[in-house]
Amino acid sequence: KPLVFSGVQPTGNLHLGNYLGAIKKFVALQENNDCIYCVVDLHALTAQLVHEDMPAQIRSITAAFLAAGIDPSKHIVFNQSAVPQHAELAWIFNCVARIGWMERMTQFKDKSGSKNAEQVSLGLLAYPSLMAADILVYRATHVPVGDDQKQHLELTRDIAQKFNIDFGGHIRKAGLGVDVTVGDEPVHAYFPMVEPLIDGPAPRIMSLRDGTKKMSKSDPSDLSRINLMDDSDAMSKKIRKAKTDPDALPSEVEGLKGRPEADNLVGIFAALSDKTKAEVLREFGGQQFSVFKPALVELVVSSLAPVNGEMRRLMDDPGYIDAVLRDGGKRARVRAEKTMKEVRDIIGFVQ
Ligand code: TYM
């Protein structure tokens, strides 16, 4: 079975972008894959060191995973800090990767851009190394994420490839790895090339206030996003107030070009109803937003209300959530340690 890995940071409220870009896909992938889903608490330190509500944040992401339908008895759900092998491999990757690769990341540029180097943690720069380690410590091959993580996954492939090439002889000597070709180059590979799973009708959910900006936890306007924990009234209000243009919906997907807000709302409808945008427009083409928005409200509320209710119920039982995380952490450590034993061998550490 293919091995799927993905992670979500325990920072701020989960929103519809996290749900459609990540969690809804996590649930669907359980059927035919072996899945590992991680609350990446170490990553949460990169932008802000001290989090007063760290335990509650970790439990709330875990509750969202479970409420959405992830089965922790068949798959692994855990928090990153419980498996120190992630940080160990990240250190090695820090020495494989080049500073220039990290400085080119658009997320790093966005988050550090207006600050001077004295204000930016080294962790924020090295963040993609840890992300690569999260995935590769299990040698996972498939990674469901939103479009904003695409560049980090390309870097993960670059790190895997450089490790495979730099340690090629050692990998062979340790009796590990497989022969593959990367481009035209024959390589003896230990780490696989990960495949991002990004496609779908809405790989990047945009702000409800501005169709050119990503829906984000850090947007100061709460009207810009639908939070998983919003009640039905709040969801309804945010969609009714969502920015649109005055025209009716087009009947073809091409007609959404240059209409980012319309495109976003149609994409959300499509992703929630497991349809394509073309199918949604076949139903709503020619209709005004005064008709489409109420249908969208109904769909959003009926999709998220059960998740929201189950999340609240689970959050009342932190003992259960912690037990899920402990059990997942234990199983994840066994797998991660198997890789790290081999990596230490490849490098030549005495163990
Ligand atoms: P994070 O915690 O910012 O977001 C979690 C997931 O939600 C997706 N997402 C979106 N998708 C569509 N539209 C949006 N507006 C939107 N906003 C967020 C993200 O793409 C992500 O899939 N670096 C990662 C966490 C991470 C990770 C990993 C992911 C750490 N290690 C290993 C995969 C594999 C992050 O900060 O996601």
Residues whose N, C-alpha, C, O or C-beta is under 5 A from the ligand:
A	BS01	TYM	F5 S6 G7 V8 Q9 G17 N18 G21 A22 V40 M131 D134 V143 P144 V145 G146 D147 D148 Q149 A202 P203 R204 I205 M206 K214 M215
